Amino acid sequence: MQLDALAEFRRAVSRRARQVPAQWDASRRLVDGSTFPATIARLSDVIQQRDLPVAVKDALLRLFDPPCTPRLQDCNGDVCKALTGLPPAKAIRALCVWFDLVPSPGSKWPITRSSSEAIESELRTLSNPFDLLSRVDVASVLDIGAGDLSFAEELVDQYGRRCAQENQPFILHCLDRLDPRSRLSGPLHAEPARLRKLQQHEGLSFAFFGNQDMFELGALDERGSLAPRYTMATCWAPASPTFAYEPTRLSQALITQDLERSKGAFRQTSYGKESALEVQHRDRTLLFPPWKFDVVGPCALLNLLAQRGAVCVLGSVDAQVFWELLAQVLDDPRYRPHDELFTPVTLPTVFGHLYDVLGGLPIGESIDLADLAPLSSVHPNSEAARGLDGRAAAFRYVRISRGATFPGMPASSTARRFSAMTEEVPPWLITLIPA
């Protein structure tokens, strides 16, 4: 277990250094001869205060033995390698990046100092996870797939005034892949009047990024447009089929076959000057944005949310996305059978007792998933972060709630329309805290 903890820490530190090239370059000055003693003192202080695995913390403290290391060449090279896989100079730089001693482009945005343990303790007392925004030091939300901004508007209406009264910054950043100039998917575009209202709301730091792939945020990060991490990261009605199939579990041939069976034959075409996806659904011809049937899978979504939010909320999750996503946060590989589609026939066999309990959860009720089955203990690494190894990041807490909307909780317009969708199975709301 100690070796596993060190290996996970080493991979995470290395990945972080690669992901933020601007910070990595800036870290050079922290190992200069004149600044090195102060850098070591800052690192030592922050390590003492952090809650870390015992093996990792012990190794880090050995790195600074004696407590004041006056010169770079006095650092223990073997310990540097064990912790970061790098020689001393680069190891210290990587640790400075990992422990946020190097200002990032997004450092103008405040980040909560609350630990995941404190957040979990607070969240367990709340029936509405968004009430956390009025109980933490920083109220910040990243809404992914923001659509018509209906959830953003409800969120600000409910919590904006309270934050302003307490002189607390309220940060709300919204992403959506739809191009505002497109004539496709009209009802899902950001509503102009709602957009102006949010942009003009006093005391709110609001930004909307349209025509933005959620998995290509590098340019926004480099410009400092996004915070490195938010108190909450949300996604309402995760798109199907985008997140309804896990491509590391299911072959592309099987996914395509099932799409054609359930959605209809489809092909790339054009709509005016725009590229589009044409779908023959029953007796209708439907047009969507060209990427509508691009399958990314729930692993990638979960890893993105875990990287960006101290708390992650997925609302109005339909049945197909729900079971595929659930399989990724559970530890037992039985829930991730290779090349086997989840259907009403296979779901009871794959999920067993879980299927009965969660499928029968009354509307408005919630349950702690860890009470039903062990959660995944796989931590993010360079492969998982890209959704390539079939496993999602680990979550320390997962709460499943049944229903599209809940009393006193902000929701998207899609969630509010669910009650009229009589043929749809009631959706779920999933609240997660990354490990």
Helices and strands as residue ranges (DSSP letters): H 2-19, H 21-26, G 27-31, H 36-49, H 54-63, G 72-74, H 77-84, H 88-98, H 116-123, G 129-134, E 139-144, H 150-165, E 170-175, G 186-188, H 192-199, E 204-209, H 218-223, E 230-236, H 252-262, E 265-271, E 274-281, E 284-288, H 298-308, E 309-317, H 319-329, G 333-335, H 347-351, H 353-359, E 366-368, G 369-371, G 384-386, E 395-402, H 413-417, G 418-420, E 428-434
